[in-house]
Amino acid sequence: MQFTIERGALLKALGHVQSVVERRNTIPILSNVLLSAERGSVSFSATDLDMEIVDTAEATVQVPGQITAPAHTLYEIVRKLPEGADVDLRYAAGDDPRLNVSAGRSRFALPVLPAGDFPIMSGDHDGVTYQILRDDLKRLIDKTRFAVSTEETRYYLNGMYLHTLAEDGSNYLRAVATDGHRLALAEMPAPEGAMGGAGIIIPRKTIDQARRLLDDGSGYVELTVSPAKIRFLFGDASLTSKIIDGSFPDYGRVIPRGNDKTMIVDSGVLSKAVDRVSTISAEKSRSVKMTIESGRLTLSVRNIEAGQAVEEAEIDYDNATLDIGFNARYILDVMAQIGGETVELRFSDASSPTLVLDPADNGVQYVLMPLRV
């Protein structure tokens, strides 16, 4: 195998695929990237057995062929080469097989493993395929992924639940994530062809990889959703992943419908105030008490060891006085997703879930579970 490729194109392709490779692997081949050269282009593949990324770049291919080489090492070499350099990669079988990488006066020889040992993830052909604008997919991911659980005990919460539904005569594509303490929901009109697809739980790592790939390019992404896998096609790059085998909880039962106490506040003011008073909160709970009364919000934190903090803010509220507590980090995470200048919080009582809405985006909802204070 031998081909020549411009350094920028090589770096971009390797940057996409090497991010899926774990730094430590008990299976040596999983530390490698598969290089496949043929007919004027080279494809680069990496996998962790649960997810596979493939990217293709134009190249001058002198000798077609395949080989695998250490993914992170190859990426770091290319990253440090001069911009605009032409990089020559060649491999020839022999007593001491190596992938030789050269650019200008730089020469490298990397160990290889046979391409035939590289695991290839097969695609599913029984799913639905549809296209979605990159910006729409970014929004679904960005508005929800912060709420994905990191606790391995409830593995079915370790991902984003993507599904379609018909509601009030309209079809929607909806993303939901929860860790049991907070819930994030974002939806949009269902793209053509999306209805009827399986509701799937996309693993957190897959969501993070897809989000990185979304930043490189514009236009549409093609999704193929089946009961076992999801495939994202981003132009020259593709991401195929297994999904979490489990049932996502009936999140609709958690979203409060009858909360009748509404507070409207400047989202920036609330975020900064919570951040300031939480400075002295106990690290484990990070609880902040809200005292909500007509026209005024009082935030307070009391810590036996660190002292106390109090801050007030003006609000639009005309209902009974309410004392309620929240985890400061959860409030800040939600405030970071609010697109407008104000945020709307709907309460029932101090022990019931609070609904948070963004007046600038009717397609999102957040639920926060209160803490005892």
Protein Blocks (a to p, Z undefined) as FASTA:
>chain_A
ZZdddfklmmmmmmmmmmmpcfbdfblklmpccdddeehiacddddehjaccdddddddd
fbgcdddddfklmmmmmmmpcehiacdddddddfbdcddddehjbccddddddfklpccd
dddfkbccddddfklmmmmmmmmmmmpcfbfklmmlncccdddddeehiacddddddehj
accdddddddehkgopacddddfklmmmmmmmmmnoghjddddddfkbccddehjaccdd
dddddddddfklmmcfkbcbdcdddfklmmmmmmmmmmmgcfklopacddddehiacddd
ddfknopaddddddddddddddddddfklmmmmmmmpmbfbdcdddfbfmbccddddfkl
mkbccddddddZZ
